[in-house]
Amino acid sequence: SGTASIVAESAFRFGRPVIVTAVGTLADGIEHAGLGRVVPPEDVPALAAAITALSDPGALARAAEAAEARPDEEEARWASYVDVLRQSGAAT
């Protein structure tokens, strides 16, 4: 849901990993980018393993680094918008 993506975005801004279920698009890129773990829905052992793994100080540090390196999507959207305006001549 949109609410979940807002919570995830807040976690990234504070350098915290997230644990999400493999449902919808929220999980796309989470593990690959080092931003957390993706678990199957209703899989309690997988959830427990993800919590344990992300409780490790090293894992928290890596997630914080990944979140820091993650591009600011809001900034990227505005940059793209400005580029379109410049190309159209509207920003002169």
C-alpha positions in Angstrom: 0.0 0.0 0.0 1.0 3.6 -0.3 1.3 3.8 3.5 3.9 1.0 3.5 6.0 2.8 1.0 6.0 5.9 3.0 7.1 4.0 6.1 9.8 2.3 4.1 11.0 5.7 2.7 11.1 7.1 6.3 13.2 4.1 7.4 15.6 4.7 4.5 16.0 8.4 5.4 17.0 7.4 8.9 19.4 4.7 7.7 17.2 1.8 9.0 16.6 -1.4 7.2 13.1 -2.7 6.5 11.5 -6.1 6.5 8.8 -6.4 3.9 6.7 -9.3 2.5 7.1 -10.4 -1.1 3.8 -9.0 -2.1 3.3 -6.1 -4.6 6.1 -3.8 -5.7 7.4 -2.7 -2.3 9.9 -5.6 -2.2 11.4 -4.7 -5.5 15.1 -3.9 -5.0 15.0 -4.0 -1.2 17.4 -6.9 -0.7 19.4 -6.2 -3.9 20.1 -2.6 -2.7 21.0 -3.8 0.8 18.1 -1.9 2.4 16.6 -4.8 4.3 15.0 -8.3 3.9 12.0 -9.7 1.9 10.1 -12.5 3.5 7.2 -14.6 2.2 3.8 -13.7 3.5 2.8 -15.5 6.7 6.2 -17.2 7.0 7.0 -16.8 10.7 10.3 -18.6 10.6 11.5 -16.4 7.7 10.3 -13.2 9.6 12.2 -14.4 12.7 15.3 -15.0 10.7 15.1 -11.6 9.0 14.7 -9.9 12.4 17.7 -11.8 13.8 19.8 -11.0 10.7 19.0 -7.3 10.8 19.6 -7.1 14.6 23.3 -7.7 13.9 25.2 -4.4 14.3 27.1 -5.0 11.1 23.9 -5.5 9.2 22.5 -2.3 10.6 25.6 -0.4 9.6 25.5 -1.9 6.0 21.8 -0.9 5.7 22.6 2.6 6.9 25.4 2.9 4.3 23.0 1.5 1.6 20.3 4.0 2.5 22.8 6.8 2.5 24.0 5.9 -1.0 20.5 5.6 -2.3 19.5 8.4 -4.6 16.9 10.8 -3.3 13.9 9.9 -5.5 12.1 13.2 -4.8 15.2 15.2 -5.9 15.5 13.0 -9.0 11.8 13.6 -9.9 12.3 17.4 -9.6 15.5 17.3 -11.6 13.8 15.4 -14.4 10.9 17.9 -14.3 13.3 20.8 -14.6 15.1 19.1 -17.5 11.8 18.7 -19.4 11.0 22.4 -18.8 14.4 23.4 -20.0 14.1 21.3 -23.2 10.7 22.8 -23.9 12.0 26.3 -23.4 9.5 27.0 -20.6 12.2 27.5 -18.0 13.9 30.4 -19.7 
